[in-house]
Amino acid sequence: MARRINALATWLHQLEPDEVAAILLHRRDVADRHLRTLKDLATQLTDSDSVHAVEDTLDQGALDVLGAIVAQNNTGTIDTICTELRCSAADFERAFGQLKERALAWPAGPKLIAVNSVRTNGAVRGQLTLRPKTPLRRKASATSPIVAAMSTVDGVARLLAHCEQDSFDARYTGGVATVEIRRVARALRVADGVLRLWLELAAEAQLVGVERARLLPTRQADDWLDSQPGIRLAALVKAWRRMDWRPEPDQARAALRDYTGSAGLALRQSALARFSAQEAFVNVDEVITDLVWSRPAVHDARATAAVISEMESLGLVAGGALTPLGVAVRNDGDVEAAASELMPQATEKAAFQTDMTAVVNGLPSPSLSATLNLVADLEDNDAARVWRLSAGSIRRALDTGLSADEVLWRLGVVSEAPLPQVIEYQVQDVARRHGQLTVSDVTSCVRAEDPALLQEIAKSKRLASLKLRFLAPTVLASAQPMAETLAALRRAGYAPTGLDASEQSIVERVERLRAPARGERRQDRWWRAELDDLELTQLAIRLVEQERPSAGRGTPRASAARMLRDQNVFLRDEEVMILASALVSGDRVEIGYASGPRKIDTYVILPTKHLEGVLTADCEDGSTREFDIGHVRKVSLPV
């Protein structure tokens, strides 16, 4: 490792300030204001974490060349690499240029050397992968993403409604099994992948949580549902930016799992950055192919296609180009303003039909949804939302304490036109029958003014579980409590009301179950501030110029001394100068060399060559040996 660091330091000494600055621009994580020498920089550049991080920025062609250099054991030349990869010199130079500007590989005479920490493991593809055809572009047209964005916002709302009204089981770890995803997807009539996206968005936006192994809406979900469509979309888009899971369309993956790393973040950011607002891609498949070649460590074809589909469903991309909302996300702009401008205001009115349905085009406002959910049942939730009124749904509204006139007034407020007479008749008819039966909580009693009605109920086999018996011609006793008796009568098609002990109607309200949100993930924070481009350039100039020979200090001995000082931290300055003088003048010197633990051998040598941290010298016994500069512990003039 030390020899490779020295070799890298030797190459860095040959570069101009702008070339070192280019390396620092690509390797910002190693740039530190406290770097003193190019040897320090070389040490940082060989750090394995830093090397792996910058490897992920290479395109496939550069990875092919890097793998070939490692496979040839750092002894290959341009000719042997080109032969191995069957490529032209121009294609090689383009790929090798990426490696040099990231300090992952460099020339040492005719040989090509790579850093120790690369992960290629000597793998060679056998041929240099050339860049695919540049994706065709055209001028961006005004393609509206409203339909896709509204579908996603509405889909998350549908998911929340399902979680509240029906079971959606979660594992004790917080994940949701694939089989459960498929079951709920069938219930909501969407593809598994679409439901998975809705679920992950809802979880990341803190709209759903896990309570007793069941997914339930959170308190934040209530606020989200009460907001305008633009605010709802903005919350989902912000959640999408934080999602770190990587789409795996070919693999069954439980939802709502926290994964280490940031593969998903890098994938989404890279894909979004590829699109433009001025030009649109003609074929998205060409974009995917180009991304896979440009960043193979980040992109693969299926995951990238899934991420682009996510961007389209959120209104970030439409017609192959960025939308204003996508521009705001990419440039860290005002996402809420862009989303509000994109999404229309919520619909306040519904069209009531003679077939007892209410149709809403667009996203309904919170007040409209509340009214329709009270009096009707949601029947269709596709392009237009359809609620259907029935005797049961109207009875549900009357059970809350509303009168028939109050129900009709509420429907009239949200109706685009006067209510059809068939709806008025139905509400009035249900209201006339509503309350004909009363249930007292004595354990309990069923009462009616019509003895014949009670006779009918007492003979019903569907109500046998209540064990009804007459207390009087107008009073039946039930063996079940009031709540169970009310439920059984309603299942049998009757519309009873409950009375408390003071003969007052009981207003029934169902408590809304809510789960706690799991909390937002914390964004990673750097332990130090990054240097900006100007500071990086200044650092490069300082590192190069302080070790560059000048008029006052540019003698060969001074230049050799600076290089030796970088390669050995044990020698004193006077010892470095003795060895540097010997290299220039060809004089003999005596060195103490560490050849093992606590073992120092003494040699009298005549230095002949100094390259890549290795000193080649003739010894007194007539042999020629190589000494690692870093192992020299003492230098003196021979006696």
MOFENRA-V671594 format. One line per field, one symbol per residue. psi: psi as a letter, one per 30 degrees, with the letter a starting at -180 (. if undefined). burial: b if it has 16 or more other ideal C-beta (glycine too) atoms within 10 Angstrom, else e. A space follows every 10 residues. Layout:
psi=???
burial=???
//
This chain:
psi=eeeeeeeeee eefflleeee eeeeefhfff kkfgkelfee eeeefgkeee eeefeffkle eeeeeeeeee eghgflleee eeeefhllee eeeeefeeee fghfllkibf lkklleglgf hgkkffkkjl klkkkkllkk likkgeeeee eeeeeeeeee eeeeflkjkl lffflkleee eeeeeeefhl leeeeeeeee eeeeghfllk jhgkklllef eeeeffllee eeeeeeeeee ffkfkkkiff kkkklhkkkl aheeeeeeee eeffllfekk kejfeeeeee eeeeiffekl eeeeeeeeee eefggekkgg lkleeeeeee ghajeeeeee eekllkkfll jklfgglkkk kakkleeeee eefeflkkek hbekkkkkkl eeeeeeeeff fkleeeeeee eeegkflkkk eeeeeeeeee eefkgekkkk ifhlkkllfj eeeeeeeffk ffgeffhklk flfgkkkkfl leeeeeeeee ffglillkka fggkkkjkkk kkkklklfkk kkkkkkflkk kleeeeeeee eeeeefgkka efggleeeee eeeeeefkgf kleeeeeeee eeeefglklk kkkjflkhjj kkkjljkfkj khgkkklklf gflklkkkef fkfkklkk.
burial=eeebbbbbbb bbbebebeeb bbbbbebeeb beeebebbbb bbbbbbeeeb beebbebbbb bbbbbbbbbb bbebebeeeb bbebbebeee bbebbbebbb ebbbbbeeee bbbbbebbeb eeebeeebbe eeeebebeeb eeeebbebbb ebbbbbbbbb bbbbeeebeb eeebbbeeeb beebbeebeb ebebbbbbbb bbbbbbbbbb eeeebbbbeb beebbeebbb bbbbbbbbbb bebbbbbeee eebbbbeeee eebbbbbbbb bbebbbeebb beebebbbbb bbbbbbbbbb eebbbbbbbb bbbbbbbbbb bbbbbbbbbb eeeebbebbb ebbeebbebb ebeeebbbeb ebbbbeebbe bbbbbbebee beeebbbbbe bebbbbbbbe ebebeebbeb beebbeeeee eebbebbeeb beebbebbbb beebbbbbee eeebeebeee eebeebebee eeeebbbbeb ebeebbebbb eeebbbbbbe eeeeebeeee eeebbebbee eeeeeeeeee beeeebbebb eebbeebeee eeeeeebbbb bbbbbbbbee beeebbbbbb bbbeeeeebb bbbbeeeeee eebebebeeb ebbbbebeee eeeeeebbbb bbeebeeee
//
